[in-house]
Structure formats: C-alpha cells, structure tokens
Amino acid sequence: MKRLALLGSTGSIGRQVLDVVRWHPDEFQVHALVAGRPSEAFDAQVNEFHPRLSCLTSEEGADRLIDIVCDQDVD
C-alpha cells in the first residue's frame, strides 16, 4: 500500500487524486493532507480520510509543510 501526502488537496488535481484513492482503497492510504486555507472541503477530506498529518499553510506556515514532506512514513 502506498502512503500519500497530498499537497493542495482541495484543488482540482487534489480532488481528482482523492477520487483515485476512493476507487482503490486497497492500494492507497492518505497519510497527509495539505491545503492553503481553511474550508469546508478540507474539513470534509480530513473527516473522510483520517490522515495522520494535516496542515493549513496559511495558519501553520511552511515549517509544518516541511515536516510533512520529510516524513519517512510517506511513500
């Protein structure tokens, strides 16, 4: 199983990637979700996929994003 860190999860490509994860739950796990700012869409994604890590860059800044990108549990 591939563990994914999805940067820009509320954008067009991010939503498409999450669709693929929904279609293939045996192949992919969402390990981290990142969005630029708070939104109902991001909250819904966190509630659906239960990532171990999440980040809103407008509130938490780049340091948290770097932690997620460097996390060794992400494939």
All heavy atoms as a GROMACS GRO file, in nm:
protein
  584
    1MET      N    1   0.083  -0.117   0.000
    1MET     CA    2   0.000   0.000   0.000
    1MET      C    3   0.088   0.125   0.000
    1MET      O    4   0.185   0.134   0.074
    1MET     CB    5  -0.089   0.000   0.124
    1MET     CG    6  -0.175   0.125   0.132
    1MET     SD    7  -0.298   0.126   0.261
    1MET     CE    8  -0.405   0.000   0.205
    2LYS      N    9   0.056   0.218  -0.087
    2LYS     CA   10   0.127   0.346  -0.094
    2LYS      C   11   0.064   0.446   0.002
    2LYS      O   12  -0.058   0.462   0.005
    2LYS     CB   13   0.122   0.404  -0.237
    2LYS     CG   14   0.195   0.321  -0.337
    2LYS     CD   15   0.343   0.335  -0.318
    2LYS     CE   16   0.415   0.260  -0.428
    2LYS     NZ   17   0.557   0.260  -0.407
    3ARG      N   18   0.147   0.514   0.079
    3ARG     CA   19   0.101   0.618   0.171
    3ARG      C   20   0.128   0.753   0.107
    3ARG      O   21   0.242   0.784   0.075
    3ARG     CB   22   0.172   0.604   0.304
    3ARG     CG   23   0.138   0.473   0.375
    3ARG     CD   24   0.234   0.445   0.484
    3ARG     NE   25   0.367   0.436   0.424
    3ARG     CZ   26   0.467   0.369   0.475
    3ARG    NH1   27   0.454   0.307   0.587
    3ARG    NH2   28   0.584   0.367   0.415
    4LEU      N   29   0.024   0.832   0.090
    4LEU     CA   30   0.033   0.956   0.015
    4LEU      C   31   0.030   1.079   0.105
    4LEU      O   32  -0.045   1.084   0.202
    4LEU     CB   33  -0.083   0.968  -0.083
    4LEU     CG   34  -0.106   0.852  -0.180
    4LEU    CD1   35  -0.232   0.877  -0.261
    4LEU    CD2   36   0.015   0.834  -0.269
    5ALA      N   37   0.108   1.179   0.067
    5ALA     CA   38   0.096   1.314   0.122
    5ALA      C   39   0.046   1.399   0.007
    5ALA      O   40   0.113   1.413  -0.095
    5ALA     CB   41   0.231   1.365   0.172
    6LEU      N   42  -0.072   1.454   0.024
    6LEU     CA   43  -0.136   1.528  -0.084
    6LEU      C   44  -0.131   1.678  -0.054
    6LEU      O   45  -0.197   1.727   0.036
    6LEU     CB   46  -0.280   1.481  -0.100
    6LEU     CG   47  -0.360   1.538  -0.216
    6LEU    CD1   48  -0.285   1.523  -0.348
    6LEU    CD2   49  -0.494   1.470  -0.224
    7LEU      N   50  -0.049   1.748  -0.131
    7LEU     CA   51  -0.037   1.893  -0.116
    7LEU      C   52  -0.137   1.959  -0.211
    7LEU      O   53  -0.140   1.929  -0.329
    7LEU     CB   54   0.106   1.938  -0.150
    7LEU     CG   55   0.219   1.860  -0.084
    7LEU    CD1   56   0.353   1.916  -0.125
    7LEU    CD2   57   0.204   1.859   0.066
    8GLY      N   58  -0.219   2.048  -0.158
    8GLY     CA   59  -0.322   2.111  -0.241
    8GLY      C   60  -0.442   2.021  -0.257
    8GLY      O   61  -0.498   2.009  -0.367
    9SER      N   62  -0.484   1.959  -0.150
    9SER     CA   63  -0.590   1.858  -0.158
    9SER      C   64  -0.725   1.913  -0.199
    9SER      O   65  -0.809   1.839  -0.250
    9SER     CB   66  -0.603   1.786  -0.023
    9SER     OG   67  -0.651   1.872   0.078
   10THR      N   68  -0.749   2.042  -0.180
   10THR     CA   69  -0.880   2.098  -0.216
   10THR      C   70  -0.884   2.152  -0.359
   10THR      O   71  -0.991   2.189  -0.407
   10THR     CB   72  -0.921   2.210  -0.119
   10THR    OG1   73  -0.821   2.312  -0.120
   10THR    CG2   74  -0.940   2.156   0.022
   11GLY      N   75  -0.772   2.154  -0.425
   11GLY     CA   76  -0.768   2.200  -0.564
   11GLY      C   77  -0.817   2.092  -0.660
   11GLY      O   78  -0.845   1.978  -0.621
   12SER      N   79  -0.824   2.126  -0.785
   12SER     CA   80  -0.877   2.036  -0.887
   12SER      C   81  -0.801   1.904  -0.893
   12SER      O   82  -0.860   1.796  -0.890
   12SER     CB   83  -0.873   2.105  -1.024
   12SER     OG   84  -0.913   2.017  -1.125
   13ILE      N   85  -0.670   1.911  -0.901
   13ILE     CA   86  -0.590   1.788  -0.910
   13ILE      C   87  -0.596   1.711  -0.778
   13ILE      O   88  -0.607   1.588  -0.778
   13ILE     CB   89  -0.445   1.821  -0.951
   13ILE    CG1   90  -0.443   1.875  -1.094
   13ILE    CG2   91  -0.355   1.698  -0.938
   13ILE    CD1   92  -0.310   1.928  -1.140
   14GLY      N   93  -0.592   1.781  -0.667
   14GLY     CA   94  -0.603   1.716  -0.537
   14GLY      C   95  -0.732   1.638  -0.523
   14GLY      O   96  -0.733   1.524  -0.475
   15ARG      N   97  -0.843   1.696  -0.565
   15ARG     CA   98  -0.972   1.627  -0.558
   15ARG      C   99  -0.973   1.505  -0.650
   15ARG      O  100  -1.030   1.401  -0.614
   15ARG     CB  101  -1.085   1.724  -0.594
   15ARG     CG  102  -1.106   1.832  -0.488
   15ARG     CD  103  -1.234   1.912  -0.511
   15ARG     NE  104  -1.256   1.953  -0.648
   15ARG     CZ  105  -1.218   2.069  -0.702
   15ARG    NH1  106  -1.154   2.158  -0.628
   15ARG    NH2  107  -1.244   2.096  -0.828
   16GLN      N  108  -0.908   1.515  -0.765
   16GLN     CA  109  -0.901   1.400  -0.855
   16GLN      C  110  -0.818   1.287  -0.794
   16GLN      O  111  -0.852   1.169  -0.809
   16GLN     CB  112  -0.844   1.443  -0.990
   16GLN     CG  113  -0.939   1.532  -1.068
   16GLN     CD  114  -0.875   1.584  -1.196
   16GLN    OE1  115  -0.794   1.517  -1.258
   16GLN    NE2  116  -0.912   1.705  -1.236
   17VAL      N  117  -0.709   1.322  -0.728
   17VAL     CA  118  -0.627   1.220  -0.662
   17VAL      C  119  -0.708   1.150  -0.554
   17VAL      O  120  -0.704   1.027  -0.541
   17VAL     CB  121  -0.499   1.284  -0.601
   17VAL    CG1  122  -0.428   1.186  -0.510
   17VAL    CG2  123  -0.406   1.332  -0.711
   18LEU      N  124  -0.787   1.225  -0.478
   18LEU     CA  125  -0.869   1.164  -0.374
   18LEU      C  126  -0.976   1.073  -0.434
   18LEU      O  127  -1.012   0.971  -0.374
   18LEU     CB  128  -0.931   1.270  -0.285
   18LEU     CG  129  -0.830   1.345  -0.196
   18LEU    CD1  130  -0.898   1.458  -0.120
   18LEU    CD2  131  -0.759   1.251  -0.102
   19ASP      N  132  -1.024   1.105  -0.552
   19ASP     CA  133  -1.116   1.014  -0.621
   19ASP      C  134  -1.048   0.880  -0.651
   19ASP      O  135  -1.107   0.774  -0.632
   19ASP     CB  136  -1.168   1.076  -0.753
   19ASP     CG  137  -1.273   1.181  -0.732
   19ASP    OD1  138  -1.335   1.185  -0.622
   19ASP    OD2  139  -1.295   1.261  -0.824
   20VAL      N  140  -0.925   0.886  -0.697
   20VAL     CA  141  -0.850   0.763  -0.725
   20VAL      C  142  -0.832   0.682  -0.595
   20VAL      O  143  -0.847   0.559  -0.595
   20VAL     CB  144  -0.714   0.795  -0.790
   20VAL    CG1  145  -0.627   0.671  -0.800
   20VAL    CG2  146  -0.734   0.859  -0.927
   21VAL      N  147  -0.802   0.750  -0.486
   21VAL     CA  148  -0.787   0.681  -0.357
   21VAL      C  149  -0.919   0.613  -0.320
   21VAL      O  150  -0.920   0.499  -0.272
   21VAL     CB  151  -0.742   0.780  -0.247
   21VAL    CG1  152  -0.746   0.713  -0.110
   21VAL    CG2  153  -0.602   0.833  -0.277
   22ARG      N  154  -1.031   0.680  -0.342
   22ARG     CA  155  -1.162   0.620  -0.312
   22ARG      C  156  -1.186   0.495  -0.396
   22ARG      O  157  -1.244   0.398  -0.348
   22ARG     CB  158  -1.273   0.722  -0.341
   22ARG     CG  159  -1.287   0.830  -0.238
   22ARG     CD  160  -1.404   0.922  -0.271
   22ARG     NE  161  -1.400   1.040  -0.190
   22ARG     CZ  162  -1.354   1.159  -0.228
   22ARG    NH1  163  -1.310   1.177  -0.352
   22ARG    NH2  164  -1.353   1.261  -0.144
   23TRP      N  165  -1.144   0.497  -0.521
   23TRP     CA  166  -1.164   0.385  -0.612
   23TRP      C  167  -1.070   0.267  -0.581
   23TRP      O  168  -1.099   0.154  -0.618
   23TRP     CB  169  -1.145   0.426  -0.757
   23TRP     CG  170  -1.243   0.531  -0.804
   23TRP    CD1  171  -1.371   0.549  -0.762
   23TRP    CD2  172  -1.218   0.632  -0.901
   23TRP    NE1  173  -1.428   0.657  -0.828
   23TRP    CE2  174  -1.336   0.710  -0.914
   23TRP    CE3  175  -1.108   0.667  -0.978
   23TRP    CZ2  176  -1.347   0.817  -1.002
   23TRP    CZ3  177  -1.119   0.775  -1.065
   23TRP    CH2  178  -1.238   0.848  -1.076
   24HIS      N  179  -0.957   0.297  -0.518
   24HIS     CA  180  -0.856   0.194  -0.492
   24HIS      C  181  -0.809   0.199  -0.345
   24HIS      O  182  -0.689   0.217  -0.319
   24HIS     CB  183  -0.737   0.212  -0.585
   24HIS     CG  184  -0.773   0.207  -0.730
   24HIS    ND1  185  -0.798   0.088  -0.795
   24HIS    CD2  186  -0.791   0.306  -0.821
   24HIS    CE1  187  -0.830   0.114  -0.921
   24HIS    NE2  188  -0.827   0.245  -0.939
   25PRO      N  189  -0.900   0.180  -0.251
   25PRO     CA  190  -0.860   0.192  -0.110
   25PRO      C  191  -0.763   0.084  -0.064
   25PRO      O  192  -0.693   0.103   0.036
   25PRO     CB  193  -0.994   0.180  -0.036
   25PRO     CG  194  -1.082   0.103  -0.128
   25PRO     CD  195  -1.040   0.144  -0.267
   26ASP      N  196  -0.753  -0.024  -0.137
   26ASP     CA  197  -0.658  -0.128  -0.103
   26ASP      C  198  -0.516  -0.097  -0.151
   26ASP      O  199  -0.420  -0.162  -0.110
   26ASP     CB  200  -0.703  -0.263  -0.160
   26ASP     CG  201  -0.730  -0.255  -0.310
   26ASP    OD1  202  -0.778  -0.150  -0.357
   26ASP    OD2  203  -0.701  -0.354  -0.380
   27GLU      N  204  -0.503   0.004  -0.236
   27GLU     CA  205  -0.372   0.040  -0.290
   27GLU      C  206  -0.313   0.168  -0.232
   27GLU      O  207  -0.192   0.186  -0.234
   27GLU     CB  208  -0.382   0.054  -0.442
   27GLU     CG  209  -0.414  -0.075  -0.513
   27GLU     CD  210  -0.420  -0.057  -0.662
   27GLU    OE1  211  -0.336   0.018  -0.717
   27GLU    OE2  212  -0.508  -0.118  -0.726
   28PHE      N  213  -0.400   0.259  -0.183
   28PHE     CA  214  -0.354   0.390  -0.137
   28PHE      C  215  -0.412   0.425  -0.001
   28PHE      O  216  -0.527   0.394   0.029
   28PHE     CB  217  -0.394   0.500  -0.236
   28PHE     CG  218  -0.344   0.478  -0.375
   28PHE    CD1  219  -0.427   0.433  -0.475
   28PHE    CD2  220  -0.210   0.503  -0.406
   28PHE    CE1  221  -0.382   0.414  -0.604
   28PHE    CE2  222  -0.163   0.483  -0.534
   28PHE     CZ  223  -0.248   0.438  -0.634
   29GLN      N  224  -0.330   0.493   0.079
   29GLN     CA  225  -0.373   0.547   0.207
   29GLN      C  226  -0.331   0.694   0.213
   29GLN      O  227  -0.216   0.726   0.180
   29GLN     CB  228  -0.309   0.471   0.322
   29GLN     CG  229  -0.342   0.528   0.457
   29GLN     CD  230  -0.262   0.461   0.567
   29GLN    OE1  231  -0.161   0.396   0.543
   29GLN    NE2  232  -0.306   0.479   0.690
   30VAL      N  233  -0.422   0.780   0.252
   30VAL     CA  234  -0.388   0.922   0.266
   30VAL      C  235  -0.322   0.940   0.402
   30VAL      O  236  -0.385   0.925   0.506
   30VAL     CB  237  -0.514   1.010   0.253
   30VAL    CG1  238  -0.477   1.156   0.277
   30VAL    CG2  239  -0.577   0.993   0.116
   31HIS      N  240  -0.194   0.970   0.399
   31HIS     CA  241  -0.116   0.987   0.521
   31HIS      C  242  -0.115   1.134   0.565
   31HIS      O  243  -0.111   1.162   0.684
   31HIS     CB  244   0.027   0.938   0.496
   31HIS     CG  245   0.112   0.937   0.618
   31HIS    ND1  246   0.101   0.842   0.716
   31HIS    CD2  247   0.210   1.022   0.658
   31HIS    CE1  248   0.188   0.869   0.811
   31HIS    NE2  249   0.255   0.976   0.778
   32ALA      N  250  -0.120   1.226   0.467
   32ALA     CA  251  -0.116   1.369   0.499
   32ALA      C  252  -0.197   1.448   0.397
   32ALA      O  253  -0.194   1.417   0.278
   32ALA     CB  254   0.028   1.420   0.500
   33LEU      N  255  -0.268   1.548   0.446
   33LEU     CA  256  -0.342   1.641   0.360
   33LEU      C  257  -0.295   1.782   0.390
   33LEU      O  258  -0.278   1.820   0.507
   33LEU     CB  259  -0.493   1.633   0.387
   33LEU     CG  260  -0.565   1.507   0.341
   33LEU    CD1  261  -0.709   1.509   0.391
   33LEU    CD2  262  -0.562   1.496   0.190
   34VAL      N  263  -0.276   1.861   0.284
   34VAL     CA  264  -0.233   2.000   0.298
   34VAL      C  265  -0.321   2.087   0.210
   34VAL      O  266  -0.347   2.054   0.094
   34VAL     CB  267  -0.085   2.017   0.257
   34VAL    CG1  268  -0.043   2.163   0.266
   34VAL    CG2  269   0.006   1.929   0.340
   35ALA      N  270  -0.365   2.199   0.267
   35ALA     CA  271  -0.441   2.299   0.191
   35ALA      C  272  -0.390   2.437   0.230
   35ALA      O  273  -0.325   2.454   0.334
   35ALA     CB  274  -0.591   2.287   0.218
   36GLY      N  275  -0.422   2.534   0.148
   36GLY     CA  276  -0.374   2.669   0.173
   36GLY      C  277  -0.449   2.742   0.283
   36GLY      O  278  -0.390   2.815   0.361
   37ARG      N  279  -0.579   2.718   0.290
   37ARG     CA  280  -0.659   2.792   0.388
   37ARG      C  281  -0.778   2.706   0.434
   37ARG      O  282  -0.815   2.610   0.366
   37ARG     CB  283  -0.706   2.924   0.331
   37ARG     CG  284  -0.784   2.914   0.204
   37ARG     CD  285  -0.807   3.052   0.141
   37ARG     NE  286  -0.851   3.041   0.004
   37ARG     CZ  287  -0.772   3.022  -0.101
   37ARG    NH1  288  -0.643   3.013  -0.085
   37ARG    NH2  289  -0.821   3.014  -0.222
   38PRO      N  290  -0.836   2.742   0.545
   38PRO     CA  291  -0.949   2.663   0.597
   38PRO      C  292  -1.067   2.662   0.500
   38PRO      O  293  -1.094   2.761   0.432
   38PRO     CB  294  -0.989   2.736   0.726
   38PRO     CG  295  -0.875   2.825   0.760
   38PRO     CD  296  -0.803   2.855   0.631
   39SER      N  297  -1.135   2.551   0.493
   39SER     CA  298  -1.255   2.541   0.410
   39SER      C  299  -1.336   2.420   0.454
   39SER      O  300  -1.284   2.328   0.518
   39SER     CB  301  -1.219   2.528   0.262
   39SER     OG  302  -1.159   2.402   0.237
   40GLU      N  303  -1.463   2.421   0.417
   40GLU     CA  304  -1.547   2.306   0.446
   40GLU      C  305  -1.497   2.183   0.370
   40GLU      O  306  -1.505   2.070   0.420
   40GLU     CB  307  -1.692   2.335   0.409
   40GLU     CG  308  -1.759   2.434   0.502
   40GLU     CD  309  -1.904   2.459   0.466
   40GLU    OE1  310  -1.964   2.378   0.393
   40GLU    OE2  311  -1.958   2.561   0.514
   41ALA      N  312  -1.446   2.204   0.250
   41ALA     CA  313  -1.394   2.093   0.169
   41ALA      C  314  -1.277   2.025   0.240
   41ALA      O  315  -1.270   1.902   0.246
   41ALA     CB  316  -1.352   2.142   0.031
   42PHE      N  317  -1.185   2.104   0.295
   42PHE     CA  318  -1.070   2.046   0.366
   42PHE      C  319  -1.116   1.971   0.490
   42PHE      O  320  -1.071   1.860   0.516
   42PHE     CB  321  -0.969   2.156   0.402
   42PHE     CG  322  -0.844   2.102   0.464
   42PHE    CD1  323  -0.751   2.033   0.389
   42PHE    CD2  324  -0.818   2.121   0.599
   42PHE    CE1  325  -0.634   1.983   0.447
   42PHE    CE2  326  -0.703   2.071   0.658
   42PHE     CZ  327  -0.611   2.002   0.582
   43ASP      N  328  -1.208   2.030   0.565
   43ASP     CA  329  -1.260   1.962   0.684
   43ASP      C  330  -1.324   1.828   0.647
   43ASP      O  331  -1.304   1.728   0.715
   43ASP     CB  332  -1.363   2.050   0.756
   43ASP     CG  333  -1.300   2.174   0.820
   43ASP    OD1  334  -1.177   2.175   0.841
   43ASP    OD2  335  -1.375   2.268   0.848
   44ALA      N  336  -1.399   1.827   0.537
   44ALA     CA  337  -1.464   1.703   0.492
   44ALA      C  338  -1.359   1.599   0.453
   44ALA      O  339  -1.375   1.479   0.483
   44ALA     CB  340  -1.558   1.732   0.376
   45GLN      N  341  -1.251   1.642   0.387
   45GLN     CA  342  -1.145   1.549   0.348
   45GLN      C  343  -1.078   1.488   0.471
   45GLN      O  344  -1.052   1.367   0.476
   45GLN     CB  345  -1.041   1.620   0.261
   45GLN     CG  346  -1.092   1.658   0.125
   45GLN     CD  347  -0.996   1.746   0.049
   45GLN    OE1  348  -0.897   1.796   0.103
   45GLN    NE2  349  -1.025   1.769  -0.079
   46VAL      N  350  -1.049   1.572   0.570
   46VAL     CA  351  -0.986   1.522   0.693
   46VAL      C  352  -1.079   1.422   0.762
   46VAL      O  353  -1.034   1.316   0.807
   46VAL     CB  354  -0.949   1.638   0.786
   46VAL    CG1  355  -0.907   1.587   0.924
   46VAL    CG2  356  -0.837   1.723   0.726
   47ASN      N  357  -1.207   1.452   0.767
   47ASN     CA  358  -1.303   1.361   0.830
   47ASN      C  359  -1.318   1.231   0.753
   47ASN      O  360  -1.338   1.125   0.813
   47ASN     CB  361  -1.440   1.428   0.844
   47ASN     CG  362  -1.439   1.535   0.951
   47ASN    OD1  363  -1.366   1.526   1.048
   47ASN    ND2  364  -1.521   1.636   0.934
   48GLU      N  365  -1.310   1.236   0.621
   48GLU     CA  366  -1.326   1.115   0.541
   48GLU      C  367  -1.202   1.026   0.543
   48GLU      O  368  -1.212   0.904   0.557
   48GLU     CB  369  -1.359   1.151   0.397
   48GLU     CG  370  -1.374   1.031   0.307
   48GLU     CD  371  -1.408   1.064   0.162
   48GLU    OE1  372  -1.428   1.183   0.130
   48GLU    OE2  373  -1.414   0.969   0.081
   49PHE      N  374  -1.084   1.086   0.527
   49PHE     CA  375  -0.963   1.006   0.508
   49PHE      C  376  -0.880   0.986   0.634
   49PHE      O  377  -0.790   0.904   0.635
   49PHE     CB  378  -0.877   1.069   0.397
   49PHE     CG  379  -0.942   1.061   0.262
   49PHE    CD1  380  -1.012   1.169   0.209
   49PHE    CD2  381  -0.939   0.942   0.190
   49PHE    CE1  382  -1.074   1.161   0.086
   49PHE    CE2  383  -1.001   0.932   0.066
   49PHE     CZ  384  -1.069   1.042   0.014
   50HIS      N  385  -0.907   1.061   0.739
   50HIS     CA  386  -0.837   1.047   0.867
   50HIS      C  387  -0.685   1.044   0.852
   50HIS      O  388  -0.620   0.948   0.895
   50HIS     CB  389  -0.885   0.922   0.940
   50HIS     CG  390  -1.032   0.916   0.959
   50HIS    ND1  391  -1.099   0.996   1.048
   50HIS    CD2  392  -1.128   0.842   0.896
   50HIS    CE1  393  -1.228   0.971   1.042
   50HIS    NE2  394  -1.248   0.879   0.949
   51PRO      N  395  -0.627   1.146   0.788
   51PRO     CA  396  -0.481   1.145   0.772
   51PRO      C  397  -0.412   1.159   0.907
   51PRO      O  398  -0.465   1.221   1.000
   51PRO     CB  399  -0.455   1.268   0.685
   51PRO     CG  400  -0.567   1.360   0.719
   51PRO     CD  401  -0.686   1.272   0.741
   52ARG      N  402  -0.294   1.101   0.917
   52ARG     CA  403  -0.214   1.115   1.040
   52ARG      C  404  -0.166   1.260   1.055
   52ARG      O  405  -0.154   1.310   1.166
   52ARG     CB  406  -0.095   1.020   1.035
   52ARG     CG  407  -0.022   1.011   1.168
   52ARG     CD  408   0.079   0.899   1.169
   52ARG     NE  409   0.199   0.927   1.095
   52ARG     CZ  410   0.301   0.999   1.141
   52ARG    NH1  411   0.300   1.049   1.262
   52ARG    NH2  412   0.408   1.018   1.066
   53LEU      N  413  -0.142   1.327   0.943
   53LEU     CA  414  -0.093   1.465   0.944
   53LEU      C  415  -0.183   1.550   0.856
   53LEU      O  416  -0.229   1.506   0.751
   53LEU     CB  417   0.049   1.471   0.889
   53LEU     CG  418   0.154   1.381   0.954
   53LEU    CD1  419   0.280   1.376   0.871
   53LEU    CD2  420   0.183   1.430   1.094
   54SER      N  421  -0.205   1.674   0.899
   54SER     CA  422  -0.276   1.770   0.815
   54SER      C  423  -0.219   1.908   0.842
   54SER      O  424  -0.163   1.932   0.949
   54SER     CB  425  -0.428   1.767   0.840
   54SER     OG  426  -0.456   1.806   0.972
   55CYS      N  427  -0.236   1.997   0.745
   55CYS     CA  428  -0.175   2.129   0.757
   55CYS      C  429  -0.252   2.230   0.673
   55CYS      O  430  -0.289   2.202   0.559
   55CYS     CB  431  -0.030   2.122   0.709
   55CYS     SG  432   0.057   2.279   0.700
   56LEU      N  433  -0.276   2.346   0.731
   56LEU     CA  434  -0.326   2.462   0.658
   56LEU      C  435  -0.211   2.561   0.653
   56LEU      O  436  -0.174   2.619   0.754
   56LEU     CB  437  -0.447   2.522   0.728
   56LEU     CG  438  -0.571   2.433   0.730
   56LEU    CD1  439  -0.675   2.488   0.826
   56LEU    CD2  440  -0.628   2.419   0.591
   57THR      N  441  -0.151   2.579   0.537
   57THR     CA  442  -0.028   2.658   0.528
   57THR      C  443  -0.051   2.805   0.564
   57THR      O  444   0.041   2.870   0.613
   57THR     CB  445   0.036   2.648   0.389
   57THR    OG1  446  -0.059   2.687   0.290
   57THR    CG2  447   0.082   2.506   0.363
   58SER      N  448  -0.171   2.857   0.543
   58SER     CA  449  -0.196   2.996   0.579
   58SER      C  450  -0.194   3.017   0.730
   58SER      O  451  -0.168   3.127   0.777
   58SER     CB  452  -0.330   3.044   0.522
   58SER     OG  453  -0.437   2.974   0.582
   59GLU      N  454  -0.221   2.911   0.806
   59GLU     CA  455  -0.223   2.922   0.952
   59GLU      C  456  -0.098   2.864   1.017
   59GLU      O  457  -0.052   2.914   1.119
   59GLU     CB  458  -0.346   2.850   1.008
   59GLU     CG  459  -0.476   2.916   0.967
   59GLU     CD  460  -0.597   2.845   1.024
   59GLU    OE1  461  -0.581   2.740   1.090
   59GLU    OE2  462  -0.708   2.895   1.001
   60GLU      N  463  -0.042   2.758   0.960
   60GLU     CA  464   0.069   2.689   1.024
   60GLU      C  465   0.204   2.718   0.959
   60GLU      O  466   0.307   2.683   1.014
   60GLU     CB  467   0.042   2.539   1.024
   60GLU     CG  468  -0.084   2.504   1.102
   60GLU     CD  469  -0.119   2.359   1.093
   60GLU    OE1  470  -0.053   2.279   1.162
   60GLU    OE2  471  -0.212   2.326   1.017
   61GLY      N  472   0.202   2.777   0.842
   61GLY     CA  473   0.325   2.816   0.776
   61GLY      C  474   0.402   2.703   0.712
   61GLY      O  475   0.360   2.587   0.712
   62ALA      N  476   0.516   2.738   0.660
   62ALA     CA  477   0.597   2.644   0.582
   62ALA      C  478   0.667   2.540   0.668
   62ALA      O  479   0.696   2.430   0.621
   62ALA     CB  480   0.700   2.720   0.500
   63ASP      N  481   0.695   2.570   0.794
   63ASP     CA  482   0.766   2.473   0.877
   63ASP      C  483   0.688   2.343   0.891
   63ASP      O  484   0.745   2.234   0.882
   63ASP     CB  485   0.795   2.531   1.016
   63ASP     CG  486   0.900   2.641   1.012
   63ASP    OD1  487   0.977   2.647   0.914
   63ASP    OD2  488   0.904   2.721   1.107
   64ARG      N  489   0.560   2.354   0.913
   64ARG     CA  490   0.476   2.233   0.925
   64ARG      C  491   0.474   2.158   0.791
   64ARG      O  492   0.477   2.036   0.788
   64ARG     CB  493   0.335   2.273   0.967
   64ARG     CG  494   0.240   2.157   0.977
   64ARG     CD  495   0.265   2.077   1.103
   64ARG     NE  496   0.159   1.977   1.116
   64ARG     CZ  497   0.181   1.851   1.144
   64ARG    NH1  498   0.304   1.808   1.165
   64ARG    NH2  499   0.081   1.766   1.154
   65LEU      N  500   0.469   2.231   0.682
   65LEU     CA  501   0.470   2.169   0.550
   65LEU      C  502   0.600   2.092   0.528
   65LEU      O  503   0.599   1.979   0.477
   65LEU     CB  504   0.452   2.275   0.442
   65LEU     CG  505   0.451   2.229   0.298
   65LEU    CD1  506   0.340   2.127   0.274
   65LEU    CD2  507   0.436   2.348   0.205
   66ILE      N  508   0.711   2.147   0.567
   66ILE     CA  509   0.840   2.079   0.554
   66ILE      C  510   0.842   1.951   0.636
   66ILE      O  511   0.891   1.847   0.591
   66ILE     CB  512   0.956   2.173   0.593
   66ILE    CG1  513   0.969   2.285   0.489
   66ILE    CG2  514   1.087   2.098   0.608
   66ILE    CD1  515   1.058   2.398   0.528
   67ASP      N  516   0.784   1.954   0.756
   67ASP     CA  517   0.776   1.834   0.839
   67ASP      C  518   0.699   1.724   0.766
   67ASP      O  519   0.736   1.607   0.769
   67ASP     CB  520   0.706   1.864   0.971
   67ASP     CG  521   0.790   1.948   1.064
   67ASP    OD1  522   0.913   1.958   1.044
   67ASP    OD2  523   0.731   2.006   1.158
   68ILE      N  524   0.590   1.760   0.701
   68ILE     CA  525   0.508   1.662   0.630
   68ILE      C  526   0.583   1.606   0.510
   68ILE      O  527   0.587   1.485   0.489
   68ILE     CB  528   0.374   1.725   0.587
   68ILE    CG1  529   0.286   1.746   0.712
   68ILE    CG2  530   0.302   1.639   0.485
   68ILE    CD1  531   0.159   1.824   0.685
   69VAL      N  532   0.645   1.691   0.434
   69VAL     CA  533   0.716   1.647   0.313
   69VAL      C  534   0.833   1.555   0.349
   69VAL      O  535   0.863   1.460   0.276
   69VAL     CB  536   0.765   1.769   0.232
   69VAL    CG1  537   0.857   1.727   0.119
   69VAL    CG2  538   0.646   1.846   0.178
   70CYS      N  539   0.895   1.579   0.461
   70CYS     CA  540   1.011   1.498   0.503
   70CYS      C  541   0.974   1.376   0.586
   70CYS      O  542   1.062   1.298   0.623
   70CYS     CB  543   1.109   1.586   0.581
   70CYS     SG  544   1.182   1.717   0.482
   71ASP      N  545   0.846   1.358   0.614
   71ASP     CA  546   0.802   1.245   0.698
   71ASP      C  547   0.838   1.112   0.631
   71ASP      O  548   0.805   1.089   0.514
   71ASP     CB  549   0.652   1.253   0.721
   71ASP     CG  550   0.606   1.158   0.828
   71ASP    OD1  551   0.618   1.036   0.807
   71ASP    OD2  552   0.556   1.206   0.931
   72GLN      N  553   0.906   1.026   0.702
   72GLN     CA  554   0.952   0.899   0.643
   72GLN      C  555   0.840   0.796   0.624
   72GLN      O  556   0.861   0.695   0.558
   72GLN     CB  557   1.063   0.840   0.729
   72GLN     CG  558   1.188   0.926   0.726
   72GLN     CD  559   1.304   0.858   0.792
   72GLN    OE1  560   1.299   0.743   0.830
   72GLN    NE2  561   1.413   0.932   0.805
   73ASP      N  562   0.722   0.822   0.678
   73ASP     CA  563   0.610   0.731   0.659
   73ASP      C  564   0.535   0.757   0.531
   73ASP      O  565   0.437   0.689   0.500
   73ASP     CB  566   0.513   0.740   0.777
   73ASP     CG  567   0.570   0.678   0.903
   73ASP    OD1  568   0.653   0.586   0.891
   73ASP    OD2  569   0.531   0.720   1.013
   74VAL      N  570   0.579   0.855   0.453
   74VAL     CA  571   0.516   0.888   0.327
   74VAL      C  572   0.597   0.825   0.214
   74VAL      O  573   0.719   0.837   0.211
   74VAL     CB  574   0.505   1.040   0.307
   74VAL    CG1  575   0.452   1.072   0.168
   74VAL    CG2  576   0.418   1.102   0.414
   75ASP      N  577   0.527   0.756   0.124
   75ASP     CA  578   0.594   0.695   0.009
   75ASP      C  579   0.603   0.798  -0.100
   75ASP      O  580   0.666   0.811  -0.186
   75ASP     CB  581   0.517   0.572  -0.041
   75ASP     CG  582   0.516   0.462   0.064
   75ASP    OD1  583   0.617   0.445   0.133
   75ASP    OD2  584   0.413   0.395   0.076
   0.00000   0.00000   0.00000
